[in-house]
Amino acid sequence: MRLVRPTLEWEKEHQDYVAEWGPSRMVPSSFSLAEHNGYQDYLTALATREKGNGHWLPSSNYFLVNEENRILAMVDIRHDLNEFLLNVGGHIGYGVRPTERKKGYATRILAEALKKCKELNMDRVLVTCDEENIGSAKVILNNGGVEDTSFTEENDNVKRRFWIENK
Ligand SMILES: CC(C)(COP(=O)(O)OP(=O)(O)OC[C@H]1O[C@@H](n2cnc3c(N)ncnc32)[C@H](O)[C@@H]1OP(=O)(O)O)[C@@H](O)C(=O)NCCC(=O)NCCS
């Protein structure tokens, strides 16, 4: 398994992955193909977003891919925090292909993302999840997360917040 950057050669695999999610909201949102006029248009928009653009802080996006070049999971690493990310989004967002869940891939992609964070000198990494997202909380704890105070959003959704010392 390896992390790879989204490029044109992944168009078909990325489309298949998104199709498997059906109508569920894509997590992380940076991998949604909706509202793009073709894959090159998506890649161009992603590159703009990754550089940092108003609302968006600089970020890096990767697929977790197996030996058969099947995309198993996706991760968005935000290099810094603004108020929204500090309270709600955290540094790292990830999602796993519905048919590949509960096989350890979220735990693995977060571990791989933490290595990328290290290269970016991010030595204290915030990862969050919804209060009812038991699976995601386990993924964070599996990677050394230490729980901080929770944050309640305007819609009463409660976010659990965890720091990972990435030394
Ligand atoms: C949450 C999510 C990332 C978990 O991915 P995953 O690949 O199934 O996670 P893992 O296989 O690494 O599982 C980690 C642990 O959580 C447990 N787990 C996973 N999904 C679970 C669920 N729905 N309910 C209870 N436990 C769950 C696993 O059994 C495992 O337990 P263990 O560490 O005791 O063995 C995946 O379900 C997903 O993509 N959900 C939609 C997007 C999302 O919620 N992203 C996270 C945003 S914070």
The ligand as an ORCA input file, in Angstrom:
! r2SCAN-3c Opt
* xyz 0 1
  C     -14.835      6.164     10.134
  C     -14.027      5.437      9.053
  C     -12.948      6.385      8.538
  C     -13.389      4.182      9.689
  O     -12.614      3.544      8.683
  P     -12.165      2.034      8.816
  O     -11.171      1.757      7.753
  O     -13.364      1.176      8.909
  O     -11.426      2.047     10.246
  P     -10.438      0.914     10.783
  O     -10.681     -0.353     10.036
  O      -9.060      1.450     10.841
  O     -11.028      0.700     12.235
  C     -10.493      1.279     13.414
  C     -11.276      0.740     14.606
  O     -12.609      1.253     14.579
  C     -13.544      0.196     14.578
  N     -14.634      0.632     13.744
  C     -14.600      0.983     12.433
  N     -15.817      1.348     12.032
  C     -16.646      1.233     13.104
  C     -18.024      1.468     13.304
  N     -18.821      1.902     12.321
  N     -18.529      1.241     14.555
  C     -17.743      0.800     15.558
  N     -16.419      0.570     15.425
  C     -15.884      0.769     14.201
  C     -12.804     -0.989     14.001
  O     -13.378     -2.204     14.411
  C     -11.432     -0.779     14.603
  O     -11.438     -1.186     15.952
  P     -10.088     -1.681     16.677
  O      -9.066     -0.583     16.547
  O     -10.529     -1.925     18.066
  O      -9.694     -2.910     15.923
  C     -14.945      4.986      7.859
  O     -16.063      4.308      8.396
  C     -15.425      6.122      6.981
  O     -14.787      6.457      5.989
  N     -16.565      6.722      7.330
  C     -17.123      7.853      6.572
  C     -16.228      9.083      6.613
  C     -15.786      9.455      8.012
  O     -16.540      9.346      8.983
  N     -14.527      9.915      8.113
  C     -13.955     10.336      9.364
  C     -14.289     11.745      9.588
  S     -13.703     12.235     11.202
*
